Amino acid sequence: MSGFSTRVKRVLIILNNMGELTERQRLILALVVRDYIENAQPVGSKSLVDRYRLDFSSATVRNEMMALSELGYLRQPHTSAGRVPTEEGYRYFVRQLMVHTELPGHVQRTIHHQFYQAGTDPEKWMRLAASVLAQQSQAAALVTSPQPTSLVFKHLELIATRGRQVLMVLVSTTGEVHQQMLILAEPVTQERLSQVANELNAVCRGLNAEAISRLTGPYDALEQDVLRLVRDLMKQAGDMLTGEVYRDGLTNVLAEPEFAEVDVARRALRVLEERSLLQELINRVMVTTKVGGVQVLIGAEEALEDLREFSVVMARYGVPGLVTGTLGVLGPIRMSYGRTISTVRFVAGVLSDMLGDTMTE
């Protein structure tokens, strides 16, 4: 079997569950995506037929490309140029890669051996994970250190400000301080607020949000409201824990033709280095993805305008209920998604297994 035929058949396997488009349109879209990722050049109908030895004419391919362009999956950079995938075209294709990709066995064995050699130092695991991700994906990698999956209550203060407004100050066992303004149904004296805080300090100390939600007792309406707000604040704050961030492979990104312009390269640096942007990205993964899950962001989605020139593949790793962290890669939209998704998923699984082993010994 020829190499070209093999590649076409592999693409067809990925396309089995893709809906909306005809089988031929799905094949052409997948081949355009694959070809553009490899060559960074607009894809013409004749070159597609010749390169992949398709059994239909270049005129047929050209017509299907026009249809795909009308549907928003392809675009033509210049009148005389071939087609390139749009962000929506990449997303359509990537949805199928999420369940049809796996690293080759020899690559898995190599990565396992590298982690085995790293010993039992979690910091070495994080640095190695970033290095492996950057090398395998040829993109920029980031890994956050594992953190407790939830905050643990240490101390609460309720401070009357004015009218019905109360400042709630919550301190966790790790020393983090979280503040939130509350608006009560009616004004309450500082003496009463201090009494409520003292009572809740006695019963909540050492508990996480889940344990606090299970508390039962003769609590009045004010105490119940404060307990509920404490639980919600702890859960929200726990979802936003990141710890230290390990990075690698920035030069991989800057070497891509998409980042030749200074402004684009500067934005890539900003996304990877600016804590607030990383926090926003990591928070999204922590809130919407379970341990072991992978999330792919292609271009600017929702409020993440800073990512308009990039794609990000992120995963959450850890031990459910104990510790969790995130890892992933950032690169051009013209990314090798199959390889990247499978690498991110595999490395996340390795880190989860290693953390699990250390916590059950």
ROVEXGU-793433 format. One line per 10 residues: number of its first residue (from 0); their letters; for each residue x, y, z of N, C-alpha, C. Coordinates in steps of 0.1 Angstrom, whole numbers, padded with zeros to 4 digits. Last residue first. Example, Ala and Ser with C-alpha at 12.3 -4.5 7.8 and 13.67 -1.06 7.14 Angstrom:
% residues 2
1> sa> 0128,-0022,0071,0137,-0011,0071,0129,0000,0079; 0132,-0057,0078,0123,-0045,0078,0132,-0033,0078
//
This chain:
% residues 361
360> etmtdglmds> 0011,0055,0488,0021,0046,0494,0020,0046,0509; -0006,0072,0477,-0012,0060,0482,-0002,0051,0488; 0008,0093,0467,-0002,0096,0477,-0009,0084,0483; 0024,0083,0447,0030,0089,0458,0021,0091,0470; 0004,0075,0428,0013,0065,0434,0019,0070,0447; -0006,0099,0420,-0015,0090,0427,-0007,0079,0434; 0015,0110,0407,0010,0117,0419,0002,0107,0427; 0017,0092,0385,0028,0094,0395,0024,0100,0408; -0008,0096,0373,-0004,0082,0378,0007,0084,0388; -0006,0122,0365,-0017,0118,0374,-0013,0105,0380
350> lvgavfrvts> 0015,0121,0347,0017,0129,0359,0006,0125,0369; 0004,0105,0327,0016,0100,0334,0017,0108,0347; -0018,0121,0318,-0020,0108,0324,-0008,0103,0332; -0004,0142,0307,-0013,0144,0318,-0016,0131,0326; 0008,0128,0286,0017,0134,0297,0008,0137,0309; -0015,0122,0270,-0006,0112,0276,0002,0117,0288; -0026,0147,0263,-0034,0138,0271,-0025,0127,0278; -0004,0158,0249,-0009,0165,0261,-0017,0155,0270; -0002,0140,0228,0009,0142,0237,0004,0148,0250; -0027,0142,0215,-0023,0129,0221,-0011,0131,0231
340> itrgysmrip> -0025,0169,0207,-0036,0164,0216,-0032,0151,0223; -0003,0168,0190,-0003,0177,0202,-0013,0172,0212; -0009,0151,0169,0002,0148,0177,0001,0156,0190; -0033,0165,0159,-0033,0151,0163,-0021,0147,0172; -0024,0191,0153,-0033,0189,0164,-0033,0174,0169; 0000,0210,0146,-0002,0196,0144,-0011,0190,0155; -0014,0242,0137,-0007,0233,0147,-0010,0219,0143; -0020,0270,0129,-0016,0259,0120,-0007,0249,0128; -0021,0286,0150,-0033,0280,0147,-0030,0268,0137; 0010,0281,0169,0002,0287,0159,-0011,0280,0156
330> glvgltgtvl> 0007,0273,0205,0014,0274,0192,0005,0281,0182; 0010,0259,0237,0005,0271,0229,0014,0272,0216; 0001,0232,0257,0010,0238,0248,0003,0250,0241; -0002,0221,0292,-0006,0222,0278,0005,0229,0270; -0017,0214,0324,-0005,0215,0315,-0010,0216,0301; -0026,0219,0358,-0029,0219,0344,-0016,0219,0336; -0036,0200,0388,-0028,0210,0381,-0032,0210,0366; -0046,0189,0421,-0048,0190,0406,-0039,0201,0401; -0053,0166,0448,-0045,0177,0441,-0048,0177,0426; -0079,0154,0457,-0067,0157,0465,-0059,0169,0459
320> gpvgyramvv> -0101,0150,0441,-0104,0152,0455,-0092,0155,0463; -0082,0131,0418,-0095,0137,0421,-0097,0138,0436; -0050,0140,0412,-0057,0130,0419,-0070,0136,0423; -0040,0152,0379,-0040,0152,0393,-0047,0140,0399; -0046,0175,0352,-0041,0163,0357,-0042,0163,0372; -0061,0188,0323,-0061,0189,0337,-0056,0175,0342; -0048,0204,0293,-0054,0192,0301,-0052,0195,0315; -0049,0222,0262,-0047,0221,0277,-0053,0209,0283; -0038,0238,0235,-0043,0225,0239,-0039,0223,0254; -0044,0267,0216,-0039,0262,0229,-0046,0248,0231
310> sferldelae> -0033,0288,0190,-0041,0276,0194,-0035,0271,0207; -0033,0323,0181,-0028,0311,0187,-0038,0300,0188; -0042,0348,0175,-0033,0342,0166,-0028,0328,0170; -0060,0353,0197,-0065,0353,0183,-0055,0347,0173; -0057,0355,0224,-0053,0342,0218,-0057,0342,0203; -0068,0377,0234,-0054,0377,0233,-0049,0365,0226; -0095,0372,0237,-0091,0379,0225,-0076,0378,0223; -0113,0354,0252,-0099,0352,0251,-0093,0359,0238; -0140,0354,0255,-0134,0366,0260,-0118,0365,0258; -0147,0334,0227,-0153,0341,0238,-0145,0354,0242
300> eagilvqvgg> -0116,0329,0212,-0129,0323,0215,-0134,0330,0228; -0093,0333,0188,-0100,0340,0198,-0114,0334,0200; -0077,0300,0182,-0080,0314,0179,-0088,0321,0190; -0090,0273,0198,-0084,0277,0185,-0088,0291,0182; -0085,0252,0224,-0089,0266,0220,-0082,0270,0208; -0093,0222,0238,-0086,0228,0227,-0092,0242,0224; -0088,0201,0266,-0096,0212,0260,-0087,0219,0249; -0092,0170,0281,-0084,0179,0273,-0093,0189,0267; -0092,0153,0313,-0098,0159,0302,-0089,0168,0294; -0079,0145,0336,-0078,0136,0324,-0084,0142,0312
290> vkttvmvrni> -0103,0160,0357,-0089,0154,0356,-0089,0144,0345; -0125,0180,0337,-0122,0171,0348,-0108,0166,0346; -0131,0215,0329,-0125,0202,0326,-0122,0193,0338; -0139,0240,0338,-0147,0233,0328,-0142,0219,0324; -0121,0250,0357,-0135,0251,0359,-0143,0241,0350; -0096,0246,0346,-0099,0241,0359,-0114,0240,0361; -0097,0261,0321,-0095,0246,0321,-0099,0240,0334; -0101,0287,0331,-0111,0281,0322,-0110,0266,0322; -0078,0291,0346,-0091,0290,0353,-0101,0283,0344; -0059,0292,0326,-0059,0281,0335,-0072,0279,0342
280> leqllsreel> -0066,0317,0314,-0066,0305,0306,-0067,0293,0315; -0063,0334,0336,-0076,0334,0329,-0077,0321,0321; -0036,0330,0341,-0046,0327,0351,-0059,0325,0345; -0024,0340,0319,-0022,0326,0322,-0033,0322,0332; -0031,0367,0323,-0035,0360,0311,-0035,0345,0313; -0017,0373,0347,-0032,0374,0346,-0038,0367,0334; 0010,0369,0341,0003,0360,0351,-0012,0361,0349; 0026,0367,0311,0018,0376,0320,0009,0367,0328; 0039,0348,0296,0046,0354,0307,0037,0362,0316; 0023,0340,0274,0031,0330,0282,0037,0335,0295
270> vrlarravdv> 0013,0363,0264,0004,0353,0269,0011,0343,0278; 0037,0377,0257,0028,0382,0268,0018,0371,0273; 0047,0361,0237,0055,0363,0249,0046,0367,0261; 0027,0366,0218,0030,0352,0223,0037,0353,0236; 0030,0393,0214,0018,0388,0220,0020,0374,0225; 0055,0394,0201,0054,0400,0214,0041,0395,0221; 0049,0381,0177,0058,0375,0187,0057,0380,0201; 0033,0401,0167,0027,0388,0170,0036,0380,0179; 0051,0422,0164,0039,0424,0172,0033,0411,0176; 0070,0412,0146,0074,0415,0160,0062,0416,0169
260> eafepealvn> 0064,0384,0125,0061,0398,0128,0064,0401,0143; 0067,0357,0127,0078,0365,0122,0077,0380,0125; 0048,0339,0133,0053,0348,0144,0065,0356,0140; 0043,0322,0112,0032,0331,0117,0037,0341,0127; 0066,0306,0109,0065,0318,0101,0053,0327,0105; 0082,0297,0141,0071,0295,0131,0069,0308,0123; 0099,0304,0161,0105,0300,0148,0095,0298,0137; 0084,0309,0183,0089,0321,0176,0096,0317,0163; 0079,0283,0191,0068,0291,0186,0074,0303,0178; 0104,0274,0199,0096,0267,0189,0086,0275,0183
250> tlgdryvegt> 0111,0291,0220,0118,0293,0207,0111,0285,0196; 0096,0281,0241,0092,0294,0235,0098,0296,0221; 0101,0257,0255,0098,0257,0241,0094,0270,0235; 0085,0259,0288,0096,0255,0279,0091,0256,0264; 0077,0266,0322,0076,0268,0308,0088,0262,0300; 0057,0262,0351,0070,0258,0344,0068,0260,0329; 0044,0280,0377,0043,0277,0363,0056,0274,0357; 0032,0273,0410,0042,0277,0401,0040,0273,0387; -0004,0278,0415,0009,0275,0420,0020,0279,0410; -0032,0280,0411,-0023,0276,0400,-0009,0272,0405
240> lmdgaqkmld> -0066,0282,0419,-0053,0279,0424,-0044,0275,0412; -0093,0284,0413,-0084,0294,0407,-0069,0292,0411; -0109,0268,0427,-0108,0265,0413,-0097,0274,0406; -0107,0280,0452,-0100,0267,0450,-0099,0264,0436; -0125,0301,0449,-0110,0304,0451,-0102,0292,0448; -0149,0287,0447,-0144,0296,0436,-0129,0298,0437; -0150,0275,0472,-0150,0267,0460,-0144,0275,0448; -0150,0297,0489,-0139,0287,0490,-0138,0279,0477; -0174,0309,0482,-0161,0316,0480,-0149,0307,0480; -0192,0289,0490,-0191,0293,0475,-0178,0300,0473
230> rvlrlvdqel> -0188,0288,0518,-0186,0276,0509,-0184,0280,0494; -0195,0314,0525,-0181,0309,0527,-0178,0297,0518; -0222,0314,0518,-0212,0323,0511,-0198,0319,0513; -0232,0295,0536,-0233,0293,0521,-0223,0302,0514; -0226,0308,0560,-0220,0295,0557,-0221,0292,0542; -0242,0330,0558,-0227,0332,0558,-0220,0319,0555; -0268,0318,0559,-0263,0327,0547,-0248,0328,0547; -0267,0306,0584,-0268,0298,0572,-0264,0306,0559; -0266,0329,0600,-0255,0319,0600,-0255,0310,0588; -0290,0341,0594,-0278,0348,0592,-0266,0338,0591
220> adypgtlrsi> -0309,0321,0603,-0308,0325,0589,-0295,0332,0586; -0292,0298,0626,-0302,0308,0623,-0300,0312,0608; -0285,0264,0631,-0281,0277,0626,-0293,0286,0622; -0283,0238,0645,-0293,0248,0648,-0289,0262,0643; -0269,0218,0618,-0270,0223,0632,-0281,0233,0633; -0246,0204,0595,-0260,0206,0600,-0259,0210,0614; -0224,0205,0568,-0227,0209,0582,-0242,0210,0584; -0219,0202,0541,-0226,0191,0548,-0229,0193,0563; -0204,0223,0533,-0217,0222,0528,-0225,0211,0535; -0180,0217,0545,-0188,0228,0551,-0202,0227,0546
210> aeanlgrcva> -0170,0198,0528,-0173,0194,0542,-0182,0205,0548; -0166,0213,0505,-0175,0202,0505,-0180,0198,0519; -0146,0232,0513,-0160,0236,0509,-0170,0225,0510; -0129,0217,0542,-0130,0223,0529,-0144,0227,0525; -0119,0225,0576,-0128,0219,0567,-0127,0225,0553; -0104,0237,0596,-0099,0225,0590,-0108,0218,0580; -0132,0252,0611,-0117,0252,0611,-0113,0238,0606; -0159,0253,0615,-0154,0252,0602,-0139,0250,0601; -0166,0257,0642,-0171,0245,0635,-0165,0243,0622; -0154,0281,0650,-0152,0269,0659,-0156,0256,0651
200> nlenavqslr> -0161,0299,0631,-0147,0295,0632,-0145,0282,0640; -0188,0302,0638,-0184,0295,0625,-0169,0291,0625; -0186,0316,0661,-0193,0303,0661,-0189,0295,0649; -0173,0339,0653,-0166,0331,0663,-0173,0317,0663; -0191,0350,0635,-0178,0346,0630,-0171,0337,0640; -0213,0356,0652,-0214,0346,0642,-0201,0341,0637; -0200,0376,0668,-0205,0363,0674,-0207,0352,0664; -0195,0395,0650,-0184,0389,0656,-0188,0376,0663; -0222,0402,0644,-0213,0397,0633,-0201,0390,0639; -0230,0413,0668,-0237,0401,0663,-0228,0394,0652
190> eqtvpealil> -0213,0435,0670,-0213,0425,0680,-0219,0412,0676; -0221,0450,0648,-0208,0444,0648,-0207,0433,0658; -0256,0444,0639,-0245,0451,0647,-0232,0443,0645; -0271,0446,0607,-0267,0438,0618,-0255,0444,0626; -0298,0455,0585,-0285,0458,0592,-0283,0449,0604; -0310,0428,0563,-0312,0440,0572,-0299,0443,0580; -0299,0411,0544,-0313,0415,0543,-0317,0427,0552; -0266,0422,0534,-0276,0414,0542,-0290,0419,0540; -0242,0418,0512,-0253,0427,0514,-0264,0419,0522; -0206,0416,0514,-0220,0409,0515,-0230,0420,0517
180> mqqhvegtts> -0176,0414,0497,-0186,0422,0503,-0200,0415,0502; -0148,0395,0504,-0160,0396,0496,-0170,0405,0504; -0114,0382,0502,-0124,0391,0507,-0136,0392,0498; -0089,0359,0513,-0100,0362,0503,-0110,0371,0510; -0056,0350,0517,-0067,0359,0522,-0077,0362,0511; -0037,0322,0524,-0043,0330,0514,-0055,0338,0521; -0026,0303,0542,-0023,0317,0544,-0029,0327,0534; -0034,0278,0541,-0022,0281,0534,-0018,0296,0535; -0058,0278,0553,-0047,0272,0560,-0034,0275,0554; -0074,0310,0545,-0072,0296,0544,-0060,0291,0552
170> vlvmlvqrgr> -0096,0334,0556,-0082,0330,0556,-0082,0315,0555; -0119,0359,0546,-0117,0345,0548,-0102,0341,0546; -0139,0384,0554,-0125,0381,0552,-0123,0367,0556; -0166,0404,0543,-0162,0390,0548,-0148,0388,0544; -0181,0433,0552,-0170,0427,0545,-0166,0414,0552; -0215,0443,0546,-0206,0436,0555,-0194,0431,0547; -0242,0465,0544,-0230,0460,0538,-0220,0454,0549; -0264,0478,0553,-0265,0464,0553,-0252,0457,0547; -0246,0505,0567,-0259,0500,0563,-0260,0485,0564; -0212,0498,0563,-0223,0507,0564,-0236,0501,0560
160> tailelhkfv> -0196,0475,0576,-0191,0487,0570,-0201,0499,0571; -0186,0450,0599,-0197,0459,0594,-0191,0471,0588; -0170,0421,0591,-0168,0435,0595,-0179,0443,0590; -0161,0389,0600,-0172,0397,0595,-0171,0411,0600; -0136,0365,0594,-0140,0377,0601,-0151,0384,0593; -0123,0332,0599,-0133,0341,0592,-0135,0354,0601; -0098,0307,0592,-0104,0318,0601,-0113,0327,0592; -0095,0283,0577,-0087,0286,0589,-0094,0296,0598; -0105,0258,0554,-0109,0269,0562,-0099,0270,0574; -0088,0250,0525,-0092,0245,0538,-0093,0257,0547
150> lstpqpstvl> -0096,0248,0490,-0091,0255,0501,-0096,0248,0514; -0090,0220,0468,-0099,0229,0475,-0092,0236,0486; -0071,0205,0457,-0082,0208,0449,-0092,0217,0456; -0037,0217,0461,-0049,0211,0467,-0062,0215,0459; -0018,0215,0430,-0023,0222,0442,-0034,0215,0448; 0011,0209,0410,-0002,0204,0416,-0005,0212,0429; 0023,0236,0388,0025,0226,0399,0012,0221,0405; 0016,0237,0354,0014,0243,0367,0017,0232,0377; 0033,0241,0324,0028,0231,0334,0027,0238,0347; 0035,0248,0289,0034,0253,0303,0028,0242,0312
140> aaaqsqqalv> 0054,0251,0258,0047,0243,0268,0046,0250,0282; 0052,0259,0224,0056,0263,0237,0047,0256,0248; 0060,0231,0201,0053,0244,0205,0058,0248,0219; 0065,0205,0194,0072,0216,0187,0065,0230,0189; 0055,0184,0207,0046,0192,0199,0052,0203,0191; 0078,0172,0219,0069,0164,0211,0060,0172,0202; 0090,0194,0232,0098,0186,0222,0088,0179,0213; 0071,0203,0250,0076,0212,0240,0083,0205,0229; 0066,0180,0265,0055,0186,0257,0061,0195,0246; 0091,0177,0277,0085,0166,0268,0074,0172,0259
130> saalrmwkep> 0093,0200,0293,0103,0197,0282,0097,0187,0272; 0071,0198,0310,0072,0209,0301,0082,0207,0290; 0079,0174,0323,0067,0175,0316,0067,0186,0306; 0103,0183,0336,0104,0173,0325,0091,0173,0317; 0092,0200,0354,0102,0205,0344,0103,0195,0333; 0076,0182,0369,0070,0194,0362,0079,0199,0351; 0095,0164,0379,0084,0160,0370,0078,0171,0362; 0110,0180,0396,0116,0175,0384,0106,0170,0374; 0091,0184,0415,0095,0196,0408,0102,0191,0395; 0088,0159,0427,0077,0164,0419,0081,0176,0410
120> dtgaqyfqhh> 0111,0134,0428,0110,0148,0430,0099,0154,0421; 0118,0108,0423,0106,0110,0431,0104,0125,0434; 0131,0102,0390,0130,0099,0405,0117,0103,0411; 0135,0104,0364,0134,0117,0371,0133,0114,0386; 0134,0079,0352,0147,0084,0355,0146,0097,0364; 0106,0079,0347,0112,0069,0357,0126,0074,0361; 0104,0098,0327,0099,0101,0340,0104,0091,0351; 0117,0084,0307,0122,0097,0311,0117,0100,0325; 0100,0062,0304,0114,0060,0308,0120,0073,0313; 0077,0074,0294,0076,0067,0306,0091,0065,0312
110> itrqvhgple> 0087,0082,0269,0083,0092,0279,0082,0086,0293; 0092,0058,0256,0103,0067,0259,0100,0077,0270; 0067,0047,0255,0077,0040,0263,0089,0049,0266; 0054,0065,0237,0049,0063,0251,0060,0057,0260; 0069,0060,0215,0070,0073,0221,0065,0072,0235; 0062,0034,0209,0076,0036,0212,0078,0050,0219; 0034,0037,0203,0039,0029,0215,0053,0032,0219; 0022,0070,0194,0028,0056,0191,0034,0050,0203; -0006,0085,0210,0008,0085,0207,0013,0071,0203; -0037,0088,0195,-0029,0082,0205,-0015,0082,0201
100> thvmlqrvfy> -0070,0099,0186,-0055,0101,0186,-0049,0094,0197; -0097,0102,0185,-0091,0093,0176,-0076,0094,0175; -0109,0122,0200,-0112,0108,0204,-0105,0098,0195; -0101,0146,0189,-0101,0144,0204,-0103,0130,0208; -0105,0146,0162,-0091,0142,0167,-0092,0139,0182; -0130,0157,0161,-0128,0143,0158,-0115,0138,0163; -0125,0184,0166,-0135,0177,0174,-0134,0162,0172; -0108,0192,0145,-0102,0188,0158,-0112,0181,0167; -0125,0199,0124,-0116,0187,0123,-0111,0182,0136; -0138,0221,0135,-0146,0210,0130,-0137,0197,0129
90> rygeetpvrg> -0116,0238,0140,-0124,0233,0151,-0132,0221,0147; -0107,0243,0113,-0098,0236,0123,-0107,0230,0134; -0129,0258,0104,-0125,0246,0098,-0116,0237,0107; -0129,0280,0121,-0140,0270,0122,-0137,0257,0115; -0106,0292,0112,-0106,0287,0126,-0117,0277,0128; -0101,0279,0079,-0105,0289,0088,-0104,0284,0102; -0075,0266,0058,-0085,0264,0068,-0088,0277,0075; -0071,0279,0025,-0065,0275,0038,-0076,0274,0047; -0067,0273,-0011,-0075,0276,0001,-0067,0272,0013; -0047,0291,-0035,-0055,0280,-0031,-0062,0284,-0018
80> asthpqrlyg> -0050,0323,-0053,-0043,0314,-0044,-0053,0302,-0041; -0060,0344,-0067,-0054,0333,-0075,-0048,0322,-0066; -0070,0360,-0046,-0079,0356,-0056,-0073,0344,-0064; -0059,0350,-0013,-0058,0358,-0025,-0066,0352,-0036; -0069,0332,0007,-0061,0344,0010,-0061,0355,-0001; -0099,0318,0010,-0089,0320,0000,-0082,0333,0002; -0110,0294,0034,-0109,0307,0029,-0098,0308,0019; -0132,0270,0049,-0120,0273,0042,-0121,0288,0038; -0156,0270,0064,-0145,0261,0068,-0132,0264,0061; -0179,0284,0055,-0170,0290,0065,-0159,0282,0070
70> leslammenr> -0194,0276,0035,-0198,0272,0048,-0190,0277,0059; -0180,0286,0014,-0193,0292,0016,-0198,0288,0030; -0158,0268,0015,-0156,0282,0018,-0169,0289,0021; -0171,0245,0007,-0166,0246,0020,-0163,0260,0025; -0176,0252,-0020,-0187,0249,-0010,-0183,0250,0004; -0150,0254,-0029,-0159,0266,-0030,-0170,0264,-0020; -0142,0228,-0026,-0136,0238,-0019,-0144,0251,-0018; -0159,0216,-0045,-0161,0213,-0031,-0154,0223,-0022; -0147,0227,-0068,-0161,0230,-0065,-0164,0227,-0050; -0122,0215,-0067,-0123,0230,-0067,-0138,0234,-0063
60> vtassfdlry> -0128,0188,-0069,-0122,0193,-0057,-0124,0208,-0056; -0137,0188,-0096,-0146,0184,-0085,-0141,0189,-0072; -0113,0196,-0108,-0125,0205,-0110,-0135,0201,-0099; -0097,0175,-0103,-0094,0187,-0097,-0105,0197,-0098; -0117,0144,-0100,-0109,0154,-0107,-0106,0167,-0099; -0110,0115,-0079,-0119,0125,-0086,-0111,0136,-0091; -0094,0100,-0064,-0100,0094,-0075,-0111,0102,-0081; -0062,0113,-0054,-0076,0112,-0052,-0082,0107,-0065; -0034,0115,-0046,-0039,0105,-0056,-0054,0102,-0054; -0024,0134,-0031,-0030,0123,-0023,-0037,0113,-0033
50> rdvlsksgvp> -0012,0151,-0049,-0004,0147,-0038,-0010,0135,-0031; -0031,0155,-0069,-0019,0148,-0073,-0012,0143,-0060; -0052,0168,-0055,-0055,0155,-0063,-0042,0148,-0065; -0038,0190,-0045,-0044,0180,-0036,-0047,0167,-0043; -0030,0203,-0068,-0020,0198,-0059,-0026,0187,-0050; -0056,0211,-0077,-0048,0201,-0085,-0037,0195,-0077; -0065,0228,-0057,-0073,0216,-0060,-0064,0206,-0068; -0041,0241,-0033,-0048,0242,-0046,-0055,0228,-0049; -0036,0257,-0003,-0037,0244,-0009,-0046,0245,-0022; -0011,0279,0009,-0025,0277,0005,-0025,0264,-0004
40> qaneiydrvv> 0013,0266,0032,0010,0272,0020,-0004,0269,0016; 0024,0250,0053,0021,0265,0056,0019,0272,0042; 0028,0223,0053,0035,0231,0044,0033,0246,0046; 0013,0210,0074,0026,0205,0070,0034,0215,0062; -0011,0224,0075,-0003,0222,0087,0011,0219,0083; -0020,0220,0049,-0016,0233,0053,-0008,0233,0066; -0026,0192,0049,-0016,0197,0040,-0011,0211,0044; -0046,0190,0069,-0033,0183,0071,-0022,0189,0062; -0066,0207,0057,-0060,0210,0071,-0047,0203,0072; -0070,0193,0033,-0065,0207,0033,-0059,0210,0046
30> lalilrqret> -0079,0169,0044,-0067,0169,0036,-0061,0183,0035; -0104,0177,0056,-0093,0170,0064,-0080,0171,0057; -0118,0186,0033,-0114,0195,0044,-0103,0189,0053; -0120,0162,0019,-0112,0174,0013,-0108,0183,0024; -0136,0147,0036,-0122,0142,0032,-0114,0154,0027; -0159,0162,0037,-0151,0159,0049,-0137,0155,0046; -0167,0161,0011,-0163,0173,0017,-0155,0172,0029; -0173,0133,0009,-0162,0139,0001,-0158,0153,0006; -0194,0130,0027,-0181,0123,0029,-0170,0129,0021; -0208,0163,0034,-0208,0150,0027,-0194,0143,0030
20> legmnnliil> -0213,0177,0068,-0208,0177,0054,-0209,0163,0048; -0228,0166,0091,-0231,0179,0084,-0226,0179,0070; -0203,0148,0110,-0216,0150,0104,-0216,0163,0096; -0179,0123,0116,-0182,0137,0113,-0195,0139,0105; -0172,0097,0120,-0183,0103,0128,-0186,0117,0125; -0151,0093,0102,-0163,0084,0102,-0175,0090,0109; -0127,0106,0100,-0139,0113,0095,-0152,0105,0097; -0107,0090,0108,-0110,0101,0117,-0124,0107,0113; -0106,0074,0085,-0110,0068,0098,-0114,0079,0108; -0096,0091,0066,-0110,0087,0065,-0115,0080,0078
10> vrkvrtsfgs> -0070,0094,0074,-0079,0106,0075,-0093,0101,0075; -0061,0069,0068,-0061,0073,0082,-0070,0085,0084; -0064,0069,0040,-0072,0060,0048,-0073,0064,0063; -0044,0088,0034,-0058,0091,0031,-0067,0082,0039; -0021,0074,0042,-0025,0086,0049,-0039,0090,0046; -0022,0053,0024,-0023,0050,0038,-0027,0063,0046; -0018,0066,0000,-0031,0059,0002,-0033,0056,0017; 0009,0075,0003,-0002,0085,0002,-0016,0078,0005; 0023,0051,0005,0023,0060,0017,0011,0070,0016; 0006,0022,-0009,0014,0034,-0010,0013,0042,0003
0> m> 0009,-0012,0000,0000,0000,0000,0009,0012,0000
//
